[in-house]
Amino acid sequence: MGNATTPPGAVALIAAMVTPALLILGAASLVSSAQVRMGRVVDRARTLAAAIHAGEASRLGVSTARLRTWLERHAARARHAERSIGLLYAAVVVFIATSLSLALDRAGAGLPVWLPGALAIGGTLLLLAGGGFMVAESRLSSRQIEEEIAEAVARLKETHP
């Protein structure tokens, strides 16, 4: 792996630091996805809220109760996405700390031997929790679009039997 001028310890350190770096990339990708989903939720909720505030709720073709349900669902989706983003950012920070702890351990900083492993496990658990909230948000999104499609199909049947 190394060459004649690279100390074997340096190669081992770099190899050990690759795993947290890959996990950082994975977590950052999930953060990006969660932020896009959050943006979509916010845009849709604002569109619905603007129509309601402008007194144009009737143009949406659904009952007030249905609009309330949709807005409440968007609020829940936003909470799930927000929690996911926070957990995934925390995972990135923990994986950076994992990488740093590996370097400090190698430098003989006197860190507890369990610290890098504990940080890696903690970061992985944060990834799991963040992913769980994104699954919950996706399920709400799916339920929302199914209801919107059913509403549209019912309206079509009423107007074009």
KOLTI-718352 format. One record per atom (N, C-alpha, C, CB): residue in three letters; atom name; x, y, z. Coordinates in steps of 0.2 Angstrom, whole numbers, plus 2048, in hexadecimal, padded with zeros to 3 digits. Glycine has a CB too. Example, Ala and Ser with C-alpha at 12.3 -4.5 7.8 and 13.67 -1.06 7.14 Angstrom:
BEGIN
VONU|ALA|N|842|7E4|827
VONU|ALA|CA|83E|7EA|827
VONU|ALA|C|842|7F0|827
VONU|ALA|CB|839|7EA|82D
VONU|SER|N|840|7F5|823
VONU|SER|CA|844|7FB|824
VONU|SER|C|840|800|827
VONU|SER|CB|846|7FD|81D
This chain:
BEGIN
VONU|MET|N|804|7FA|800
VONU|MET|CA|800|800|800
VONU|MET|C|804|806|800
VONU|MET|CB|7FB|800|806
VONU|GLY|N|809|806|804
VONU|GLY|CA|80E|80C|804
VONU|GLY|C|814|80B|800
VONU|GLY|CB|810|80E|80B
VONU|ASN|N|818|810|800
VONU|ASN|CA|81E|80F|7FC
VONU|ASN|C|824|810|801
VONU|ASN|CB|81F|814|7F6
VONU|ALA|N|82A|810|7FE
VONU|ALA|CA|830|810|803
VONU|ALA|C|830|816|807
VONU|ALA|CB|836|810|7FF
VONU|THR|N|82D|81C|805
VONU|THR|CA|82D|822|809
VONU|THR|C|827|823|80E
VONU|THR|CB|82E|828|804
VONU|THR|N|822|81F|80D
VONU|THR|CA|81C|820|811
VONU|THR|C|81C|81B|817
VONU|THR|CB|816|81F|80C
VONU|PRO|N|81C|81E|81D
VONU|PRO|CA|81C|81A|823
VONU|PRO|C|816|816|823
VONU|PRO|CB|81D|81E|829
VONU|PRO|N|816|80F|825
VONU|PRO|CA|811|80B|825
VONU|PRO|C|80B|80E|82A
VONU|PRO|CB|813|804|827
VONU|GLY|N|80D|811|82F
VONU|GLY|CA|808|814|833
VONU|GLY|C|803|819|830
VONU|GLY|CB|80B|817|839
VONU|ALA|N|807|81D|82B
VONU|ALA|CA|803|822|828
VONU|ALA|C|7FE|81F|823
VONU|ALA|CB|808|827|824
VONU|VAL|N|800|81A|820
VONU|VAL|CA|7FB|816|81B
VONU|VAL|C|7F5|814|81F
VONU|VAL|CB|7FF|811|817
VONU|ALA|N|7F7|811|825
VONU|ALA|CA|7F2|80E|829
VONU|ALA|C|7ED|813|82C
VONU|ALA|CB|7F5|80A|82F
VONU|LEU|N|7F0|819|82D
VONU|LEU|CA|7EB|81F|830
VONU|LEU|C|7E7|821|82A
VONU|LEU|CB|7F0|824|832
VONU|ILE|N|7EA|822|824
VONU|ILE|CA|7E6|824|81E
VONU|ILE|C|7E0|81F|81D
VONU|ILE|CB|7EA|825|818
VONU|ALA|N|7E2|819|81D
VONU|ALA|CA|7DD|813|81B
VONU|ALA|C|7D8|814|821
VONU|ALA|CB|7E1|80D|81B
VONU|ALA|N|7D9|815|827
VONU|ALA|CA|7D4|815|82C
VONU|ALA|C|7D0|81B|82C
VONU|ALA|CB|7D8|815|833
VONU|MET|N|7D2|821|829
VONU|MET|CA|7CF|827|828
VONU|MET|C|7CA|827|822
VONU|MET|CB|7D3|82D|828
VONU|VAL|N|7CB|822|81E
VONU|VAL|CA|7C7|821|817
VONU|VAL|C|7C0|820|819
VONU|VAL|CB|7CA|81C|813
VONU|THR|N|7BF|81B|81E
VONU|THR|CA|7B8|819|820
VONU|THR|C|7B4|81F|822
VONU|THR|CB|7B8|814|825
VONU|PRO|N|7B6|823|827
VONU|PRO|CA|7B2|829|829
VONU|PRO|C|7B1|82D|823
VONU|PRO|CB|7B5|82C|82F
VONU|ALA|N|7B6|82E|81F
VONU|ALA|CA|7B5|833|819
VONU|ALA|C|7AF|830|815
VONU|ALA|CB|7BC|833|815
VONU|LEU|N|7AF|82A|813
VONU|LEU|CA|7AA|827|80F
VONU|LEU|C|7A3|828|813
VONU|LEU|CB|7AB|820|80E
VONU|LEU|N|7A3|827|819
VONU|LEU|CA|79D|828|81D
VONU|LEU|C|79A|82F|81D
VONU|LEU|CB|79D|826|824
VONU|ILE|N|79F|834|81D
VONU|ILE|CA|79E|83B|81C
VONU|ILE|C|79A|83C|816
VONU|ILE|CB|7A4|83F|81D
VONU|LEU|N|79D|83A|810
VONU|LEU|CA|79A|83B|80A
VONU|LEU|C|793|838|809
VONU|LEU|CB|79F|837|804
VONU|GLY|N|792|832|80C
VONU|GLY|CA|78B|82F|80C
VONU|GLY|C|787|833|810
VONU|GLY|CB|78C|828|80F
VONU|ALA|N|789|836|816
VONU|ALA|CA|784|83A|81A
VONU|ALA|C|783|840|816
VONU|ALA|CB|787|83B|821
VONU|ALA|N|788|843|813
VONU|ALA|CA|787|84A|810
VONU|ALA|C|782|849|80A
VONU|ALA|CB|78D|84C|80D
VONU|SER|N|782|843|807
VONU|SER|CA|77E|842|801
VONU|SER|C|776|841|804
VONU|SER|CB|780|83B|7FD
VONU|LEU|N|776|83E|809
VONU|LEU|CA|76F|83D|80D
VONU|LEU|C|76C|844|80F
VONU|LEU|CB|76F|838|812
VONU|VAL|N|771|848|811
VONU|VAL|CA|76F|84F|813
VONU|VAL|C|76C|853|80D
VONU|VAL|CB|775|853|817
VONU|SER|N|770|852|808
VONU|SER|CA|76E|856|802
VONU|SER|C|767|853|800
VONU|SER|CB|773|855|7FC
VONU|SER|N|766|84D|800
VONU|SER|CA|75F|84A|7FE
VONU|SER|C|75A|84D|803
VONU|SER|CB|75F|842|7FE
VONU|ALA|N|75B|84D|809
VONU|ALA|CA|756|84F|80E
VONU|ALA|C|755|856|80D
VONU|ALA|CB|759|84D|815
VONU|GLN|N|75A|85A|80B
VONU|GLN|CA|758|861|80A
VONU|GLN|C|754|863|804
VONU|GLN|CB|75F|865|80A
VONU|VAL|N|755|85F|7FF
VONU|VAL|CA|751|85F|7F9
VONU|VAL|C|749|85D|7FB
VONU|VAL|CB|753|85B|7F3
VONU|ARG|N|749|858|7FF
VONU|ARG|CA|742|856|801
VONU|ARG|C|73F|85B|805
VONU|ARG|CB|742|84F|804
VONU|MET|N|743|85E|80A
VONU|MET|CA|740|864|80E
VONU|MET|C|73E|86A|80A
VONU|MET|CB|745|866|813
VONU|GLY|N|742|86B|805
VONU|GLY|CA|740|871|800
VONU|GLY|C|739|870|7FD
VONU|GLY|CB|745|872|7FB
VONU|ARG|N|738|86A|7FB
VONU|ARG|CA|732|868|7F7
VONU|ARG|C|72C|868|7FC
VONU|ARG|CB|732|861|7F4
VONU|VAL|N|72D|866|802
VONU|VAL|CA|728|867|807
VONU|VAL|C|726|86E|809
VONU|VAL|CB|72A|863|80E
VONU|VAL|N|72B|872|809
VONU|VAL|CA|72A|879|80B
VONU|VAL|C|726|87C|805
VONU|VAL|CB|731|87D|80C
VONU|ASP|N|729|87B|7FF
VONU|ASP|CA|725|87E|7F9
VONU|ASP|C|71E|87C|7F9
VONU|ASP|CB|729|87C|7F3
VONU|ARG|N|71D|876|7FA
VONU|ARG|CA|716|874|7F9
VONU|ARG|C|711|877|7FF
VONU|ARG|CB|715|86C|7F9
VONU|ALA|N|714|877|805
VONU|ALA|CA|710|879|80A
VONU|ALA|C|70F|881|809
VONU|ALA|CB|714|878|811
VONU|ARG|N|714|884|807
VONU|ARG|CA|713|88C|806
VONU|ARG|C|70E|88D|800
VONU|ARG|CB|71A|88F|804
VONU|THR|N|70E|889|7FB
VONU|THR|CA|709|889|7F6
VONU|THR|C|702|888|7F9
VONU|THR|CB|70A|884|7F0
VONU|LEU|N|701|883|7FD
VONU|LEU|CA|6FA|882|800
VONU|LEU|C|6F8|888|804
VONU|LEU|CB|6FA|87B|803
VONU|ALA|N|6FD|88A|809
VONU|ALA|CA|6FC|88F|80D
VONU|ALA|C|6FA|896|80A
VONU|ALA|CB|702|890|812
VONU|ALA|N|6FE|897|804
VONU|ALA|CA|6FC|89D|801
VONU|ALA|C|6F5|89D|7FE
VONU|ALA|CB|702|89E|7FB
VONU|ALA|N|6F3|898|7FB
VONU|ALA|CA|6ED|897|7F8
VONU|ALA|C|6E7|898|7FE
VONU|ALA|CB|6EC|890|7F5
VONU|ILE|N|6E9|895|803
VONU|ILE|CA|6E4|896|809
VONU|ILE|C|6E4|89D|80B
VONU|ILE|CB|6E6|891|80F
VONU|HIS|N|6E9|8A1|80C
VONU|HIS|CA|6EA|8A7|80E
VONU|HIS|C|6E6|8AC|809
VONU|HIS|CB|6F1|8AA|810
VONU|ALA|N|6E7|8AB|803
VONU|ALA|CA|6E4|8AF|7FE
VONU|ALA|C|6DD|8AD|7FD
VONU|ALA|CB|6E8|8AE|7F7
VONU|GLY|N|6DA|8A9|801
VONU|GLY|CA|6D3|8A7|800
VONU|GLY|C|6D1|8A3|7FA
VONU|GLY|CB|6CF|8AD|800
VONU|GLU|N|6D6|8A0|7F7
VONU|GLU|CA|6D6|89C|7F1
VONU|GLU|C|6D6|894|7F2
VONU|GLU|CB|6DB|89E|7EC
VONU|ALA|N|6D4|892|7F8
VONU|ALA|CA|6D5|88B|7FA
VONU|ALA|C|6D0|887|7F6
VONU|ALA|CB|6D3|88A|801
VONU|SER|N|6CA|88A|7F4
VONU|SER|CA|6C5|887|7F0
VONU|SER|C|6C8|885|7E9
VONU|SER|CB|6BF|88B|7EF
VONU|ARG|N|6CD|889|7E6
VONU|ARG|CA|6D0|887|7E0
VONU|ARG|C|6D4|881|7E0
VONU|ARG|CB|6D4|88D|7DD
VONU|LEU|N|6D6|87F|7E6
VONU|LEU|CA|6DA|879|7E6
VONU|LEU|C|6D5|872|7E6
VONU|LEU|CB|6DD|878|7ED
VONU|GLY|N|6CF|873|7E6
VONU|GLY|CA|6CA|86E|7E5
VONU|GLY|C|6CA|869|7EA
VONU|GLY|CB|6CC|86B|7DF
VONU|VAL|N|6CC|86A|7F0
VONU|VAL|CA|6CB|865|7F6
VONU|VAL|C|6C8|869|7FC
VONU|VAL|CB|6D2|863|7F8
VONU|SER|N|6C6|865|800
VONU|SER|CA|6C2|867|806
VONU|SER|C|6C7|86B|80B
VONU|SER|CB|6BE|862|80A
VONU|THR|N|6C4|86F|80F
VONU|THR|CA|6C8|872|814
VONU|THR|C|6CC|86D|819
VONU|THR|CB|6C4|877|819
VONU|ALA|N|6C8|868|81B
VONU|ALA|CA|6CB|862|81F
VONU|ALA|C|6D1|85F|81B
VONU|ALA|CB|6C5|85D|820
VONU|ARG|N|6D0|85E|815
VONU|ARG|CA|6D5|85A|811
VONU|ARG|C|6DC|85F|811
VONU|ARG|CB|6D3|859|80A
VONU|LEU|N|6DB|866|810
VONU|LEU|CA|6E0|86A|810
VONU|LEU|C|6E4|86A|817
VONU|LEU|CB|6DE|871|80E
VONU|ARG|N|6E0|86A|81C
VONU|ARG|CA|6E3|86A|823
VONU|ARG|C|6E7|864|824
VONU|ARG|CB|6DD|86A|828
VONU|THR|N|6E4|85E|821
VONU|THR|CA|6E8|858|822
VONU|THR|C|6EF|858|81E
VONU|THR|CB|6E4|852|81F
VONU|TRP|N|6EE|85B|818
VONU|TRP|CA|6F4|85C|814
VONU|TRP|C|6F9|860|817
VONU|TRP|CB|6F2|85E|80D
VONU|LEU|N|6F7|866|81A
VONU|LEU|CA|6FC|86A|81D
VONU|LEU|C|6FF|867|823
VONU|LEU|CB|6F8|871|81F
VONU|GLU|N|6FB|864|827
VONU|GLU|CA|6FD|860|82D
VONU|GLU|C|703|85B|82B
VONU|GLU|CB|6F8|85D|831
VONU|ARG|N|701|857|825
VONU|ARG|CA|706|852|823
VONU|ARG|C|70C|856|820
VONU|ARG|CB|703|84E|81D
VONU|HIS|N|70C|85B|81D
VONU|HIS|CA|712|85F|81B
VONU|HIS|C|716|861|821
VONU|HIS|CB|710|865|817
VONU|ALA|N|712|863|826
VONU|ALA|CA|716|865|82C
VONU|ALA|C|71A|85F|82F
VONU|ALA|CB|711|868|832
VONU|ALA|N|717|859|82F
VONU|ALA|CA|71A|853|832
VONU|ALA|C|720|852|82D
VONU|ALA|CB|715|84E|832
VONU|ARG|N|71F|852|827
VONU|ARG|CA|724|851|822
VONU|ARG|C|72A|855|823
VONU|ARG|CB|722|851|81B
VONU|ALA|N|729|85C|824
VONU|ALA|CA|72E|860|826
VONU|ALA|C|732|85F|82C
VONU|ALA|CB|72B|868|826
VONU|ARG|N|72E|85D|831
VONU|ARG|CA|731|85B|838
VONU|ARG|C|736|855|837
VONU|ARG|CB|72C|859|83D
VONU|HIS|N|733|850|833
VONU|HIS|CA|738|84A|832
VONU|HIS|C|73E|84C|82E
VONU|HIS|CB|734|845|82E
VONU|ALA|N|73D|850|828
VONU|ALA|CA|743|852|824
VONU|ALA|C|748|856|829
VONU|ALA|CB|741|856|81E
VONU|GLU|N|745|85B|82D
VONU|GLU|CA|749|85F|831
VONU|GLU|C|74D|85A|836
VONU|GLU|CB|745|864|835
VONU|ARG|N|74A|856|839
VONU|ARG|CA|74E|851|83E
VONU|ARG|C|753|84D|83A
VONU|ARG|CB|749|84C|841
VONU|SER|N|751|84B|834
VONU|SER|CA|756|847|830
VONU|SER|C|75C|84B|82E
VONU|SER|CB|752|844|82A
VONU|ILE|N|75B|851|82C
VONU|ILE|CA|760|855|82A
VONU|ILE|C|765|857|830
VONU|ILE|CB|75E|85C|828
VONU|GLY|N|762|858|836
VONU|GLY|CA|766|859|83C
VONU|GLY|C|76A|853|83E
VONU|GLY|CB|761|85B|842
VONU|LEU|N|767|84D|83E
VONU|LEU|CA|76A|847|840
VONU|LEU|C|770|845|83B
VONU|LEU|CB|766|841|840
VONU|LEU|N|76F|847|834
VONU|LEU|CA|774|845|82F
VONU|LEU|C|77A|84A|830
VONU|LEU|CB|771|845|828
VONU|TYR|N|778|850|831
VONU|TYR|CA|77E|855|832
VONU|TYR|C|782|853|838
VONU|TYR|CB|77B|85C|833
VONU|ALA|N|77E|851|83D
VONU|ALA|CA|782|84F|843
VONU|ALA|C|786|849|842
VONU|ALA|CB|77D|84D|849
VONU|ALA|N|784|844|83D
VONU|ALA|CA|788|83E|83B
VONU|ALA|C|78E|841|838
VONU|ALA|CB|784|83A|837
VONU|VAL|N|78E|846|833
VONU|VAL|CA|793|848|830
VONU|VAL|C|798|84B|835
VONU|VAL|CB|791|84E|82B
VONU|VAL|N|796|84F|83A
VONU|VAL|CA|79B|851|83F
VONU|VAL|C|79E|84C|843
VONU|VAL|CB|797|856|844
VONU|VAL|N|79A|847|845
VONU|VAL|CA|79D|841|849
VONU|VAL|C|7A2|83D|845
VONU|VAL|CB|797|83C|84B
VONU|PHE|N|7A1|83C|83E
VONU|PHE|CA|7A5|839|83A
VONU|PHE|C|7AC|83D|839
VONU|PHE|CB|7A2|837|833
VONU|ILE|N|7AB|844|839
VONU|ILE|CA|7B1|848|839
VONU|ILE|C|7B5|847|83F
VONU|ILE|CB|7AF|84F|838
VONU|ALA|N|7B2|847|845
VONU|ALA|CA|7B5|846|84B
VONU|ALA|C|7B8|83F|84B
VONU|ALA|CB|7B0|846|851
VONU|THR|N|7B5|83A|848
VONU|THR|CA|7B8|833|848
VONU|THR|C|7BE|833|844
VONU|THR|CB|7B3|82E|844
VONU|SER|N|7BE|837|83F
VONU|SER|CA|7C5|837|83B
VONU|SER|C|7CA|83B|83F
VONU|SER|CB|7C3|83B|834
VONU|LEU|N|7C8|840|842
VONU|LEU|CA|7CD|844|846
VONU|LEU|C|7CF|840|84C
VONU|LEU|CB|7CA|84B|849
VONU|SER|N|7CB|83C|84F
VONU|SER|CA|7CD|838|855
VONU|SER|C|7D2|833|852
VONU|SER|CB|7C7|835|858
VONU|LEU|N|7D1|830|84C
VONU|LEU|CA|7D6|82B|84A
VONU|LEU|C|7DD|82E|849
VONU|LEU|CB|7D3|828|843
VONU|ALA|N|7DD|834|846
VONU|ALA|CA|7E3|838|845
VONU|ALA|C|7E7|839|84C
VONU|ALA|CB|7E2|83E|841
VONU|LEU|N|7E3|83C|851
VONU|LEU|CA|7E5|83D|857
VONU|LEU|C|7E8|837|85B
VONU|LEU|CB|7E0|841|85C
VONU|ASP|N|7E4|832|85A
VONU|ASP|CA|7E6|82B|85D
VONU|ASP|C|7ED|829|85B
VONU|ASP|CB|7E1|826|85C
VONU|ARG|N|7ED|82A|854
VONU|ARG|CA|7F4|828|851
VONU|ARG|C|7FA|82C|853
VONU|ARG|CB|7F3|828|849
VONU|ALA|N|7F8|832|854
VONU|ALA|CA|7FD|837|857
VONU|ALA|C|7FF|836|85E
VONU|ALA|CB|7FB|83E|855
VONU|GLY|N|7FB|832|861
VONU|GLY|CA|7FD|831|868
VONU|GLY|C|7FA|836|86D
VONU|GLY|CB|804|830|869
VONU|ALA|N|7F4|838|86C
VONU|ALA|CA|7F1|83D|870
VONU|ALA|C|7EE|83B|876
VONU|ALA|CB|7EC|841|86C
VONU|GLY|N|7EF|834|877
VONU|GLY|CA|7EC|832|87D
VONU|GLY|C|7E5|831|87E
VONU|GLY|CB|7EE|836|883
VONU|LEU|N|7E1|831|878
VONU|LEU|CA|7DA|830|878
VONU|LEU|C|7D8|829|87A
VONU|LEU|CB|7D7|831|871
VONU|PRO|N|7D2|828|87D
VONU|PRO|CA|7D0|821|87F
VONU|PRO|C|7D0|81D|878
VONU|PRO|CB|7C9|821|882
VONU|VAL|N|7D2|816|879
VONU|VAL|CA|7D2|812|873
VONU|VAL|C|7CB|811|870
VONU|VAL|CB|7D6|80C|874
VONU|TRP|N|7C6|811|874
VONU|TRP|CA|7C0|810|871
VONU|TRP|C|7BC|816|86E
VONU|TRP|CB|7BB|80E|877
VONU|LEU|N|7BF|81C|86E
VONU|LEU|CA|7BC|822|86C
VONU|LEU|C|7BB|822|864
VONU|LEU|CB|7C0|828|86D
VONU|PRO|N|7C0|820|860
VONU|PRO|CA|7BE|820|858
VONU|PRO|C|7B9|81B|857
VONU|PRO|CB|7C4|81E|854
VONU|GLY|N|7B9|815|85A
VONU|GLY|CA|7B3|811|858
VONU|GLY|C|7AD|813|85B
VONU|GLY|CB|7B5|80A|85B
VONU|ALA|N|7AC|816|861
VONU|ALA|CA|7A6|818|863
VONU|ALA|C|7A3|81E|85F
VONU|ALA|CB|7A7|81B|86B
VONU|LEU|N|7A8|822|85D
VONU|LEU|CA|7A6|828|858
VONU|LEU|C|7A3|825|852
VONU|LEU|CB|7AB|82D|857
VONU|ALA|N|7A6|820|84F
VONU|ALA|CA|7A4|81D|849
VONU|ALA|C|79D|81A|84A
VONU|ALA|CB|7A9|818|846
VONU|ILE|N|79C|816|84F
VONU|ILE|CA|796|813|851
VONU|ILE|C|790|819|852
VONU|ILE|CB|796|80F|857
VONU|GLY|N|792|81E|855
VONU|GLY|CA|78D|823|857
VONU|GLY|C|78B|827|850
VONU|GLY|CB|790|829|85B
VONU|GLY|N|790|828|84C
VONU|GLY|CA|78E|82B|845
VONU|GLY|C|78A|826|841
VONU|GLY|CB|795|82C|841
VONU|THR|N|78B|820|841
VONU|THR|CA|787|81B|83E
VONU|THR|C|780|81B|840
VONU|THR|CB|78A|814|83E
VONU|LEU|N|77F|81B|847
VONU|LEU|CA|778|81C|84A
VONU|LEU|C|775|822|848
VONU|LEU|CB|779|81B|851
VONU|LEU|N|778|828|847
VONU|LEU|CA|775|82E|845
VONU|LEU|C|773|82D|83E
VONU|LEU|CB|77A|834|846
VONU|LEU|N|777|82A|83A
VONU|LEU|CA|775|829|833
VONU|LEU|C|76F|825|833
VONU|LEU|CB|77B|825|82F
VONU|LEU|N|76E|81F|837
VONU|LEU|CA|769|81B|837
VONU|LEU|C|762|81F|839
VONU|LEU|CB|76A|815|83C
VONU|ALA|N|763|823|83E
VONU|ALA|CA|75D|827|840
VONU|ALA|C|75B|82C|83B
VONU|ALA|CB|75F|82B|847
VONU|GLY|N|760|82F|838
VONU|GLY|CA|75E|834|833
VONU|GLY|C|75B|831|82D
VONU|GLY|CB|765|838|830
VONU|GLY|N|75D|82B|82B
VONU|GLY|CA|75A|827|826
VONU|GLY|C|753|825|828
VONU|GLY|CB|75E|821|824
VONU|GLY|N|752|823|82E
VONU|GLY|CA|74B|822|830
VONU|GLY|C|746|827|830
VONU|GLY|CB|74C|81F|838
VONU|PHE|N|748|82D|831
VONU|PHE|CA|744|833|831
VONU|PHE|C|742|834|829
VONU|PHE|CB|747|839|834
VONU|MET|N|747|833|825
VONU|MET|CA|746|834|81E
VONU|MET|C|741|82F|81B
VONU|MET|CB|74D|834|81A
VONU|VAL|N|741|829|81E
VONU|VAL|CA|73D|823|81C
VONU|VAL|C|736|826|81E
VONU|VAL|CB|73E|81D|81F
VONU|ALA|N|735|828|824
VONU|ALA|CA|72F|82B|827
VONU|ALA|C|72C|830|822
VONU|ALA|CB|72F|82D|82E
VONU|GLU|N|730|835|820
VONU|GLU|CA|72E|83B|81C
VONU|GLU|C|72C|838|815
VONU|GLU|CB|734|840|81B
VONU|SER|N|730|833|813
VONU|SER|CA|72E|830|80C
VONU|SER|C|727|82D|80C
VONU|SER|CB|733|82B|80A
VONU|ARG|N|726|82A|812
VONU|ARG|CA|71F|826|812
VONU|ARG|C|719|82B|813
VONU|ARG|CB|71F|822|819
VONU|LEU|N|71B|831|816
VONU|LEU|CA|715|836|816
VONU|LEU|C|715|839|80F
VONU|LEU|CB|717|83C|81B
VONU|SER|N|71A|83A|80C
VONU|SER|CA|71A|83D|805
VONU|SER|C|716|838|801
VONU|SER|CB|721|83E|802
VONU|SER|N|717|832|801
VONU|SER|CA|713|82D|7FD
VONU|SER|C|70C|82D|7FF
VONU|SER|CB|716|826|7FE
VONU|ARG|N|70A|82E|805
VONU|ARG|CA|703|82E|807
VONU|ARG|C|700|834|804
VONU|ARG|CB|702|82E|80E
VONU|GLN|N|704|83A|804
VONU|GLN|CA|701|840|802
VONU|GLN|C|700|840|7FA
VONU|GLN|CB|706|846|803
VONU|ILE|N|705|83E|7F6
VONU|ILE|CA|704|83D|7EF
VONU|ILE|C|6FE|839|7ED
VONU|ILE|CB|70A|83C|7EC
VONU|GLU|N|6FD|833|7F1
VONU|GLU|CA|6F8|82E|7F0
VONU|GLU|C|6F1|832|7F1
VONU|GLU|CB|6F8|828|7F4
VONU|GLU|N|6F1|836|7F6
VONU|GLU|CA|6EA|839|7F7
VONU|GLU|C|6E9|83F|7F2
VONU|GLU|CB|6EA|83D|7FE
VONU|GLU|N|6EE|842|7F0
VONU|GLU|CA|6ED|847|7EB
VONU|GLU|C|6EB|844|7E4
VONU|GLU|CB|6F4|84B|7EA
VONU|ILE|N|6EE|83F|7E3
VONU|ILE|CA|6EC|83B|7DC
VONU|ILE|C|6E5|839|7DD
VONU|ILE|CB|6F1|835|7DB
VONU|ALA|N|6E3|836|7E3
VONU|ALA|CA|6DC|833|7E3
VONU|ALA|C|6D7|839|7E3
VONU|ALA|CB|6DB|830|7EA
VONU|GLU|N|6D9|83F|7E6
VONU|GLU|CA|6D5|845|7E6
VONU|GLU|C|6D4|847|7DE
VONU|GLU|CB|6D7|84B|7EA
VONU|ALA|N|6D9|847|7DB
VONU|ALA|CA|6D9|849|7D4
VONU|ALA|C|6D5|845|7CF
VONU|ALA|CB|6E0|84A|7D1
VONU|VAL|N|6D6|83E|7D1
VONU|VAL|CA|6D2|839|7CD
VONU|VAL|C|6CA|83A|7CE
VONU|VAL|CB|6D4|832|7CE
VONU|ALA|N|6C9|83B|7D5
VONU|ALA|CA|6C2|83C|7D7
VONU|ALA|C|6BF|842|7D3
VONU|ALA|CB|6C1|83C|7DE
VONU|ARG|N|6C2|847|7D3
VONU|ARG|CA|6C0|84D|7D0
VONU|ARG|C|6BF|84C|7C8
VONU|ARG|CB|6C5|853|7D1
VONU|LEU|N|6C4|848|7C5
VONU|LEU|CA|6C3|847|7BE
VONU|LEU|C|6BC|843|7BD
VONU|LEU|CB|6C9|843|7BC
VONU|LYS|N|6BB|83E|7C1
VONU|LYS|CA|6B5|83A|7C1
VONU|LYS|C|6AF|83E|7C1
VONU|LYS|CB|6B5|834|7C6
VONU|GLU|N|6AF|843|7C6
VONU|GLU|CA|6A9|848|7C7
VONU|GLU|C|6A8|84C|7C1
VONU|GLU|CB|6AA|84C|7CD
VONU|THR|N|6AD|84F|7BE
VONU|THR|CA|6AD|853|7B8
VONU|THR|C|6AD|850|7B2
VONU|THR|CB|6B2|858|7B9
VONU|HIS|N|6AF|84A|7B1
VONU|HIS|CA|6B0|847|7AB
VONU|HIS|C|6AE|83F|7AC
VONU|HIS|CB|6B7|847|7A7
VONU|PRO|N|6A7|83E|7AD
VONU|PRO|CA|6A5|837|7AE
VONU|PRO|C|6A7|832|7A9
VONU|PRO|CB|69E|837|7B0
